[in-house]
Amino acid sequence: MNAFTNFVCGVCFILGLGVGGLSALELQPGFTGEVIATELNAATAMIALDDGRIFIADQTGPIRVWQDGALLAEPALDLSARLDTYWERGLIGMALAPNFPEQPHLYILYVAKSPYTHHVVSRFRVEGNHIDPASEQVLFEGDDQATLGGRGPWAHQGGPMAFGPDGNLYIGLGEGSNSEMSQALTTLQGKILRIRPDGSIPEDNPFYETTTGKYRAIWAYGIRNPFGLTFEPETGRLWETDVGQTSFEEINLIERGGNYGWPHAEGLSDDERFVNPVHVYPPAVGRCISGGAFVPDRAPWPAAWRGQFVYADWTANWLRAMDPNDPEKQITIARGLAGAVSVQPAPDGSLLVLNRNTIWRDPKRWKADSGDLVRIRVSTAVERATQAAAPGWPPTLADTGIYRVELAKGPHAGFTEFKIAVTPWRPGTTTRNWIKLPLNGKLGMNADGEFLFPADTIMVQQHHRTSDETLWETHVFWFVGTRTARAAAYRWNDAQTDASLVSEPSYEPLPDEPSRKWLSPGPEAALDLDNAMAGFLFSINPRQLMRSGELATWHERQWCDDSVIAATDDGLAALDDEEAPIALRLRSYLDANCVVCHRPGGSAREIYDARFLAGDLLTQMIGADPKSGDLGITGAKMIVPGDPEKSILLQRLHRTDALRMPPIALSDEPAPVVSLLEAWIRSLPKEE
């Protein structure tokens, strides 16, 4: 039995939890985990008290109490009557008074609906497992969100709060989707705030003399959407996790008066005005960094682990430890979380991870009672070491058994090579594709026009360098569900004789091509093809195979049902397919390259639906108002017939800053669609 067969049989270190929505959690050897609470509703934050209790915030208003192994039936407090809870609004942050319980106060950050929608910081009195709503003292109030602009002021609310060694309360607020607010000192959006425990503003705040009123509370700015805020016990440094747009997630050290760049910088910048993050990672690694905490300086943690910064990613569902003094030294502790929003150390030395396991509160996809609370324990035998190879994946491509003896020739004869119409754009590379169906396996199709793959289908993507046609990286997909696959990347050696498993995601320039970045993904135990944004890009569907006749060939081989052929009316066309209408080529490019974000459920929050089957997006954009800002262009529309300079779709492609699409951090060269799109817009008759 070869190594790949072992993988197919599911040989991996997996802890089956069997409770609640989290069915399997993959942990590094030496760690154990258990679900200690289930059916948590709209979880946003938690506090681990020294007496073993845990306060859990529900975005819709209640604060639940976990005590002695169970979630108490009655909430300690319910603020639902006073909250606006749409999307990211609601009950979003909590902090205990530093000398609790001697000073029995709980500080809460919420978004009130009256007299207008705004942030509120209040202090409540805690009496056992009850928090008296009548004890509320409103300490600080934010801006009227209806006046702030932005495509969706209900987004990016922030929420983290932490008391510092100086006794002051630090608060993180998001920019509410109006990115320019982050740079303005006349609004609280996109800021880290600092106030005293009584709500007053310290006179030594950095902008106390240059601003007025509540804006004197600003401590740092240029923040996008802070998800975590915590002080390092040993040094007193303030660490913040900031959710990026489409290029990078950030871990920042917050400095007094620091400008962190958003929206003019995302990730690292050479602009001296901005404070660079301590660590960044791209979408290949994760897409929504969430709260972090420091490993406590006590048993059972081994000495080498103490003081490590532990943080999670809400969408990638992993938990990592980072050396705060050497941020590139990281190790993945766990995979298979379920939308983690908070990480906290417990008094017994364990780590608590709060899973939300649903989207924010929109009317379509939000799920009630979907979250859970996980406790992760460490053995004293665990030593901080090099990240172990991903369980179940062979160390080299040769060991998988799916390639020929001469590996450079591709997979063995059981695989069939095929071509697609529009390969997703990855600057500096070209791609070849192979498929191997299981015996008697057939492809189906869902309502979205995507293939449904039989279990044990194997697909191979082989990426080559355009500059010299050398093999660069091979991606292997082994299907365990109709739209779910185990996936791994293998990087080829310089001799082109074999490829080694990429055990951890990386983001780096292609060799000798510093302007061309490559997102190299780490192994995935259950890659959701409908939510894979970067790294593993999977654009294999019936419409990709239609125009070339490939789909008809697959049908003749009985690889797909008659229904697949019948339901595929038209196919995608490459940009250089001069036999196809220009509009078809443009729509095809958008379908293959933009759908990962611009679709129902995508990270662009359904601003536009770029799916080919959703209709003619280009026609819909003609004369349409921009939904994400007009870039300061007078008379701008998404597409202005005959006027490329006023057409936001084209101008976003032309940008060289954080507002560019695709993100400038992924490549600083123009997308190949730009010239054709500009010519098409010019060809449209101008409106009289």
C-alpha positions in Angstrom: 0.0 0.0 0.0 1.7 3.3 -1.1 1.6 6.5 0.7 -1.2 8.0 -1.3 -3.4 4.9 -0.7 -2.7 5.4 3.0 -3.9 9.0 2.7 -7.1 7.9 0.8 -7.8 5.5 3.7 -7.8 8.5 6.0 -4.7 8.0 8.0 -4.3 11.2 9.9 -4.2 12.6 13.4 -7.8 13.6 13.8 -9.6 14.0 17.1 -13.3 13.1 16.7 -15.3 15.3 19.0 -18.8 14.1 18.0 -20.6 16.9 19.8 -22.3 19.9 18.4 -21.5 21.3 14.9 -17.7 20.5 15.2 -17.3 17.0 14.0 -13.5 16.7 13.7 -10.7 18.8 15.0 -7.2 18.1 13.8 -4.6 18.8 16.5 -0.8 18.7 16.7 0.4 15.6 18.7 0.4 16.4 22.4 -2.8 18.5 22.3 -6.3 17.3 23.2 -9.7 19.0 22.8 -13.3 18.8 23.9 -16.5 20.7 23.2 -17.8 22.1 26.5 -20.8 24.0 25.2 -23.0 23.8 22.2 -25.9 25.6 20.5 -24.4 29.0 21.2 -26.3 31.7 19.4 -24.4 34.4 17.4 -21.3 34.2 19.5 -19.1 37.3 19.4 -16.9 37.5 22.5 -16.1 35.7 25.8 -14.3 36.3 29.1 -12.7 33.5 31.2 -13.1 34.4 34.9 -10.6 33.4 37.5 -13.2 31.3 39.3 -13.7 29.1 36.3 -16.9 30.7 34.9 -17.1 31.9 31.3 -19.2 34.8 30.1 -20.2 34.4 26.5 -21.6 37.3 24.4 -24.5 36.7 22.0 -24.7 39.4 19.3 -28.4 39.6 19.6 -28.2 40.7 23.3 -27.9 38.0 25.9 -24.7 37.2 27.9 -24.6 33.5 28.8 -22.7 32.0 31.7 -20.9 28.7 31.6 -20.3 27.2 35.0 -19.3 23.8 36.4 -19.4 22.1 33.0 -22.7 23.5 31.8 -24.3 26.5 30.2 -26.8 28.1 32.6 -30.3 28.4 31.2 -30.8 32.0 32.3 -28.6 34.7 30.7 -26.8 37.0 33.1 -28.0 40.0 31.1 -30.1 40.6 28.0 -29.7 43.8 26.1 -31.7 42.8 23.0 -34.3 45.5 23.4 -31.8 48.3 22.9 -29.7 46.8 20.1 -29.4 47.1 16.4 -28.2 43.6 15.5 -28.1 43.7 11.7 -25.0 42.1 10.1 -22.0 43.0 12.4 -23.9 45.3 14.8 -25.2 44.2 18.2 -23.4 43.1 21.4 -19.8 42.9 20.2 -17.3 43.3 23.0 -16.7 42.7 26.8 -14.0 43.4 29.3 -13.8 42.9 33.1 -12.6 45.6 35.5 -8.9 44.9 36.1 -9.4 44.3 39.8 -12.6 42.2 39.5 -14.4 41.0 41.6 -13.3 43.7 44.2 -14.6 46.2 41.6 -17.5 44.1 40.2 -17.9 45.8 36.9 -18.3 44.4 33.4 -17.6 46.8 30.5 -19.7 46.1 27.4 -19.5 47.5 23.8 -22.7 47.4 21.8 -24.4 49.1 18.9 -27.6 50.8 20.0 -30.5 51.5 17.7 -31.8 54.6 19.6 -31.9 57.5 19.2 -29.7 56.6 16.2 -27.4 53.7 15.4 -24.2 54.2 17.2 -21.5 52.5 19.4 -22.0 52.6 23.1 -19.5 51.7 25.9 -21.3 51.0 29.2 -20.4 49.6 32.6 -22.6 47.2 34.5 -22.5 45.7 38.0 -22.0 42.0 38.2 -23.7 40.2 41.1 -22.9 36.5 41.0 -24.5 35.1 37.8 -26.7 38.1 37.4 -25.9 41.5 35.8 -28.3 44.2 36.8 -29.5 46.0 33.6 -30.5 49.0 35.8 -26.9 49.4 36.9 -25.8 50.5 33.4 -23.6 53.6 33.3 -23.1 54.8 29.7 -19.5 55.9 29.6 -18.8 56.7 25.9 -20.9 57.0 22.7 -19.9 56.9 19.1 -20.9 58.6 15.9 -24.3 58.3 14.2 -23.6 55.6 11.6 -26.3 57.0 9.2 -24.0 60.0 8.6 -20.8 58.0 7.9 -21.4 56.9 4.3 -19.9 53.7 3.0 -21.6 50.9 1.0 -22.8 49.2 4.1 -22.4 51.1 7.4 -23.6 47.9 9.2 -20.3 46.2 8.4 -16.9 46.4 10.1 -18.1 47.3 13.6 -15.0 46.1 15.5 -15.6 45.1 19.1 -12.5 44.1 21.0 -11.8 45.7 24.4 -8.9 45.3 26.8 -7.6 47.1 29.9 -4.0 48.1 29.7 -1.3 48.1 32.4 -2.0 51.8 32.8 -5.5 51.0 34.0 -7.2 52.5 30.9 -9.7 50.8 28.6 -8.7 50.3 25.0 -11.4 49.8 22.4 -11.2 48.8 18.7 -13.8 50.2 16.2 -14.1 49.2 12.6 -14.4 51.7 9.7 -18.0 50.7 8.9 -17.2 50.0 5.2 -16.3 53.6 4.5 -12.6 53.1 4.3 -11.6 56.8 4.2 -13.0 57.2 7.7 -10.0 55.3 9.0 -7.8 58.3 8.2 -10.1 61.0 9.5 -9.6 62.3 13.1 -13.1 63.7 13.0 -14.7 60.2 13.3 -14.2 57.3 15.6 -14.5 54.7 12.8 -11.4 52.7 12.0 -9.6 53.6 15.3 -8.2 52.3 18.5 -9.7 54.4 21.4 -8.3 54.9 24.9 -10.6 56.1 27.8 -10.5 55.9 31.6 -12.6 53.4 33.5 -15.1 56.1 34.2 -15.4 57.1 30.5 -13.3 60.3 30.7 -10.5 60.8 28.2 -6.8 60.9 29.4 -5.1 64.2 28.6 -2.0 62.4 27.4 -3.8 60.8 24.5 -1.9 61.7 21.3 -4.6 63.8 19.6 -6.0 65.4 22.7 -4.8 68.9 21.8 -5.6 68.7 18.0 -9.1 67.3 18.2 -12.2 68.1 20.3 -14.8 66.2 22.3 -15.0 62.5 22.0 -12.4 62.4 19.2 -9.7 63.1 21.8 -10.2 59.4 22.7 -8.4 58.3 19.5 -5.2 56.4 20.3 -4.3 55.0 16.9 -5.9 55.2 13.4 -5.8 53.7 9.9 -7.5 50.5 11.2 -9.9 48.5 9.0 -11.8 46.0 11.2 -10.2 45.1 14.5 -11.1 41.6 15.7 -8.7 41.1 18.6 -7.0 43.4 21.1 -4.8 42.1 23.9 -1.9 43.2 26.0 1.3 41.1 26.2 1.7 40.3 29.9 5.5 40.4 29.9 6.0 43.7 28.1 2.7 45.5 28.2 2.7 45.9 24.5 -0.7 46.1 22.8 -1.4 43.6 20.0 -4.3 44.0 17.5 -5.6 41.6 14.8 -7.0 43.5 11.8 -9.2 41.9 9.1 -8.0 42.8 5.7 -10.0 43.4 2.5 -8.7 41.0 -0.1 -4.9 41.1 0.2 -3.6 40.6 3.7 -4.7 39.8 7.3 -2.6 41.8 9.8 -1.2 41.4 13.3 -0.2 44.9 14.5 1.6 46.3 17.5 -0.4 49.4 18.4 1.7 52.5 19.1 0.5 55.8 20.6 -0.6 57.9 17.7 0.2 55.3 15.1 -1.3 55.4 11.6 -1.8 51.8 10.3 -2.4 52.8 6.7 -5.9 51.7 5.8 -7.2 52.3 3.1 -4.0 53.5 1.5 -2.0 50.5 2.7 -3.0 46.8 3.3 -0.2 44.7 4.5 3.4 45.9 4.3 4.0 49.4 2.9 7.1 51.5 2.1 5.2 54.7 3.0 6.9 56.2 6.0 3.6 57.6 7.3 2.3 54.2 8.2 3.2 51.7 10.9 3.8 48.3 9.3 2.2 45.2 10.7 4.4 42.7 12.7 3.0 39.9 10.6 0.8 39.5 7.5 -0.7 36.6 5.6 -2.5 36.4 2.3 -5.8 34.7 1.3 -4.0 31.4 0.6 -3.4 31.2 4.3 -6.6 32.6 5.7 -9.2 35.3 5.0 -10.4 36.6 8.3 -8.1 36.9 11.3 -9.8 36.8 14.6 -9.0 37.4 18.3 -5.7 36.4 19.8 -4.3 35.8 23.3 -1.0 35.0 24.9 -0.1 31.5 26.3 0.0 31.9 30.1 3.3 31.7 31.9 2.5 28.7 34.0 2.0 24.9 33.9 1.0 22.8 32.0 2.6 24.8 29.2 6.3 24.0 28.6 8.7 26.9 29.0 9.2 27.2 25.2 5.5 27.8 24.6 4.9 30.4 27.3 4.4 33.9 26.0 3.5 32.8 22.5 0.8 34.7 20.7 -2.1 32.4 19.8 -4.6 33.5 17.2 -7.2 32.1 14.8 -8.7 32.6 11.4 -12.5 32.7 11.2 -12.7 31.3 7.6 -9.6 29.1 7.4 -10.6 27.5 10.7 -7.1 27.1 12.1 -5.4 28.1 15.4 -1.7 29.2 15.4 1.0 30.1 17.8 3.4 32.9 16.9 6.6 33.9 18.6 6.0 37.6 19.3 9.8 38.3 19.2 10.2 36.4 15.9 6.8 36.6 14.2 7.8 34.4 11.2 8.2 31.5 13.7 4.8 30.0 13.8 3.2 26.6 14.3 -0.4 25.5 13.6 -1.9 24.0 16.7 -5.3 23.1 15.3 -7.3 22.8 12.1 -11.0 22.2 11.7 -12.4 24.9 13.9 -15.8 26.4 13.0 -15.6 30.1 12.6 -13.6 31.0 15.6 -14.2 34.6 16.9 -12.3 34.5 20.2 -9.4 32.8 21.9 -8.8 33.1 25.6 -6.6 31.3 28.2 -8.5 29.7 31.0 -7.4 29.7 34.7 -6.5 26.0 34.4 -4.0 26.7 31.6 -6.2 25.4 28.8 -7.1 27.5 25.7 -10.7 28.3 25.0 -11.8 28.8 21.4 -15.3 30.3 20.8 -16.8 29.1 17.5 -19.5 31.2 15.9 -20.0 28.7 13.0 -22.2 31.1 10.9 -22.1 34.3 8.9 -22.9 37.6 10.5 -26.6 38.5 10.9 -27.9 38.9 7.3 -31.4 37.8 6.5 -30.4 35.0 4.1 -27.6 32.8 5.5 -27.2 33.5 9.2 -27.9 30.4 11.4 -29.1 30.5 14.9 -27.7 28.4 17.7 -24.8 27.2 15.6 -21.8 27.9 17.8 -19.8 26.0 20.4 -17.0 26.4 22.9 -13.9 24.3 22.6 -11.3 23.7 25.3 -7.8 22.7 24.1 -5.3 21.3 26.5 -1.6 20.7 26.1 0.6 18.0 27.4 3.8 19.0 29.3 5.6 16.6 26.9 4.9 18.9 24.0 7.9 20.9 22.9 7.8 23.8 20.4 9.4 22.3 17.3 9.3 22.6 13.5 5.8 22.3 12.1 5.0 18.6 11.5 4.2 17.5 8.0 0.5 17.6 7.3 -1.0 14.3 8.4 -1.9 11.8 5.7 -0.1 13.5 2.8 3.0 11.8 1.4 6.2 14.0 1.6 6.9 14.0 -2.1 4.8 13.8 -5.3 6.6 10.6 -6.3 5.3 9.0 -3.1 1.7 9.7 -4.0 1.8 7.0 -6.7 -0.2 9.2 -9.1 2.7 10.3 -11.3 4.8 8.4 -13.8 8.3 7.2 -13.0 9.6 10.2 -15.0 7.6 12.7 -13.0 8.0 15.6 -15.4 5.8 13.8 -18.0 2.8 14.1 -15.7 0.3 11.8 -14.0 0.2 8.1 -15.0 -1.9 6.7 -17.8 -5.0 6.4 -15.7 -5.4 10.2 -15.8 -6.8 12.2 -18.7 -5.5 15.6 -19.6 -8.1 18.2 -20.6 -8.2 21.9 -21.4 -10.5 24.6 -20.1 -11.5 27.8 -21.9 -10.4 30.4 -19.3 -7.6 29.6 -16.8 -7.7 31.8 -13.7 -5.0 34.5 -14.1 -1.9 33.8 -12.2 0.8 36.1 -13.4 4.0 34.3 -14.6 2.4 30.8 -14.8 0.5 28.5 -17.1 -1.6 25.5 -16.0 -2.3 22.0 -17.2 -5.2 19.8 -15.9 -5.8 16.1 -15.5 -8.7 14.1 -14.1 -9.3 10.5 -13.0 -12.8 9.3 -12.2 -13.5 6.3 -10.0 -14.8 3.1 -11.6 -18.3 3.8 -13.0 -18.2 7.3 -11.5 -20.2 10.1 -13.2 -20.2 13.8 -12.9 -23.5 15.6 -12.0 -24.3 19.3 -11.9 -25.9 21.5 -9.3 -28.3 24.4 -9.7 -25.4 26.8 -9.9 -24.0 25.1 -13.0 -21.0 23.5 -11.1 -19.9 19.9 -11.4 -20.8 17.5 -8.6 -17.9 15.1 -8.3 -18.2 11.4 -7.3 -16.1 10.4 -4.2 -12.6 9.4 -5.0 -12.3 11.5 -8.1 -8.7 12.8 -8.3 -7.8 16.0 -10.2 -4.3 17.4 -10.8 -3.3 21.0 -11.6 0.3 21.4 -12.8 1.6 25.0 -12.8 4.5 25.9 -15.0 6.6 29.0 -15.1 5.9 31.1 -18.2 9.4 32.4 -18.4 11.1 29.1 -19.1 8.3 26.4 -19.0 9.8 24.7 -15.9 7.5 22.9 -13.5 6.7 25.1 -10.5 3.9 23.6 -8.4 1.4 20.8 -8.6 -1.9 20.8 -6.8 -3.7 17.5 -6.1 -7.4 17.3 -5.3 -9.0 14.1 -3.9 -12.7 14.4 -3.6 -14.4 13.3 -0.4 -17.8 15.0 -1.3 -19.5 16.3 -4.3 -18.0 19.8 -3.8 -15.4 19.0 -1.1 -11.9 17.7 -1.5 -8.7 17.0 0.4 -6.0 19.1 -1.3 -2.3 19.6 -1.2 0.4 21.4 -3.1 3.8 20.0 -4.1 6.7 22.4 -5.0 9.1 21.2 -7.7 12.8 21.1 -7.1 15.3 22.9 -9.3 16.4 19.6 -10.9 12.8 18.9 -12.0 13.0 15.4 -10.6 10.4 15.6 -7.9 8.2 17.9 -5.9 8.0 18.2 -2.1 4.8 18.7 0.0 4.1 22.3 1.0 3.3 21.7 4.6 2.5 25.4 5.5 1.1 28.1 3.2 3.5 30.7 1.9 3.4 34.0 0.0 6.4 34.9 -2.0 7.6 36.3 -5.4 8.4 33.9 -8.2 12.1 33.4 -8.5 13.8 36.2 -10.4 10.4 37.9 -10.8 9.9 40.1 -7.7 6.8 41.8 -8.9 4.9 38.5 -9.4 3.6 37.0 -6.2 2.6 33.4 -5.7 0.2 32.1 -3.1 1.3 28.6 -2.2 -1.4 26.8 -0.2 -0.9 24.4 2.7 -2.8 21.1 2.9 -6.6 21.2 3.3 -8.5 18.4 4.9 -11.9 19.5 3.5 -11.5 22.2 0.9 -14.9 23.8 0.1 -14.7 24.4 -3.7 -17.4 27.1 -3.5 -15.4 29.1 -0.9 -11.8 28.6 -2.1 -10.5 32.2 -2.7 -6.8 31.8 -3.4 -4.0 29.3 -3.4 -6.2 26.5 -4.5 -8.2 27.9 -7.4 -10.7 25.5 -8.9 -12.5 26.7 -12.0 -13.5 23.4 -13.6 -17.2 23.4 -14.6 -19.3 22.4 -17.7 -19.2 25.9 -19.2 -15.4 25.8 -19.2 -15.5 22.7 -21.5 -18.5 23.5 -23.7 -17.0 25.5 -26.7 -14.0 23.3 -27.2 -16.2 20.2 -27.4 -14.5 18.7 -24.3 -17.8 18.4 -22.5 -19.3 16.4 -25.4 -16.3 14.1 -25.3 -16.8 13.5 -21.6 -20.4 12.7 -22.3 -19.5 10.2 -25.0 -17.2 8.5 -22.5 -20.2 8.4 -20.1 -18.4 10.6 -17.6 -21.4 12.9 -17.1 -25.2 12.6 -17.3 -27.4 13.8 -20.1 -28.7 16.4 -17.8 -25.3 18.1 -17.7 -25.3 18.5 -21.5 -28.9 19.6 -21.6 -28.4 22.3 -18.9 -25.2 23.8 -20.4 -26.5 26.3 -23.0 -23.4 28.3 -23.6 -19.7 28.1 -22.8 -17.0 30.4 -21.7 -14.6 31.9 -24.2 -11.0 32.9 -23.8 -9.9 36.5 -24.1 -8.0 35.7 -27.3 -10.9 33.8 -28.9 -11.6 36.1 -31.8 -14.5 34.0 -33.0 -16.4 34.8 -29.8 -18.2 38.1 -29.2 -16.2 40.5 -27.1 -18.9 40.7 -24.4 -18.8 36.9 -24.1 -15.1 36.9 -23.6 -15.3 39.6 -20.9 -18.1 37.8 -19.1 -16.1 34.6 -19.2 -13.1 36.3 -17.7 -15.2 37.7 -14.9 -16.7 34.2 -14.3 -13.3 32.5 -14.1 -11.5 35.2 -12.1 -13.9 37.2 -10.0 -16.6 34.7 -8.8 -14.5 33.7 -5.8 -15.5 37.0 -4.2 -18.3 38.4 -6.3 -21.2 35.9 -5.9 -23.8 35.0 -3.3 -22.0 34.2 -0.1 -18.7 35.6 -1.3 -16.4 38.0 0.6 -17.6 41.0 -1.5 -21.0 40.6 0.2 -23.0 40.3 -3.0 -22.1 43.7 -4.3 -22.2 42.2 -7.7 -22.7 38.6 -8.9 -20.1 37.8 -11.5 -21.3 34.3 -12.2 -21.9 33.6 -15.9 -25.2 31.9 -15.2 -26.5 34.8 -13.1 -27.1 36.9 -16.2 -25.2 39.5 -18.2 -23.4 41.5 -15.5 -21.9 43.9 -18.1 -25.3 45.0 -19.3 -26.5 45.3 -15.6 -23.5 47.6 -15.0 -24.2 50.1 -17.8 -25.3 53.3 -16.1 -25.4 51.7 -12.7 -24.2 53.6 -9.6 -21.0 52.3 -8.0 -21.7 50.4 -4.8 -18.2 50.7 -3.3 -17.5 54.4 -3.9 -16.9 56.5 -7.1 -13.1 56.9 -6.6 -13.6 60.7 -6.6 -14.6 60.6 -10.3 -17.3 63.1 -11.2 -20.2 61.4 -13.1 -18.8 57.9 -12.5 -20.9 54.8 -13.1 -20.0 51.2 -13.2 -19.9 51.4 -17.0 -20.3 54.7 -18.9 -20.8 53.9 -22.6 -18.0 55.4 -24.6 -16.2 56.8 -21.6 -13.6 54.4 -20.0 -12.3 57.2 -17.7 -15.7 57.4 -15.9 -16.2 53.6 -15.8 -15.5 52.3 -12.3 -15.2 48.7 -13.5 -12.2 49.6 -15.6 -10.8 52.2 -13.3 -10.7 49.7 -10.4 -8.6 47.5 -12.7 -6.3 50.4 -13.4 -5.7 51.4 -9.8 -2.3 51.0 -8.1 -3.5 51.3 -4.5 -5.6 49.3 -2.0 -8.7 50.0 -4.1 -7.4 48.1 -7.1 -9.0 44.9 -8.3 -7.5 42.3 -8.3 -5.6 43.4 -5.1 -2.3 45.2 -5.9 -0.6 43.0 -3.3 -1.2 39.9 -5.4 0.3 41.5 -8.6 1.3 45.0 -9.6 0.8 44.3 -13.3 -2.4 45.1 -15.2 -4.9 42.2 -15.5 -5.0 40.8 -19.1 -8.6 41.8 -19.5 -7.9 45.6 -19.2 -7.2 46.4 -22.9 -10.2 44.4 -24.2 -12.6 45.9 -21.6 -11.4 49.4 -22.4 -11.9 48.8 -26.2 -15.4 47.4 -25.5 -16.5 50.4 -23.4 -15.2 52.8 -26.1 -17.2 50.9 -28.7 -20.5 51.5 -26.8 -22.6 54.4 -28.2 -22.5 57.4 -25.9 -25.7 58.4 -24.3 -27.2 61.6 -25.6 
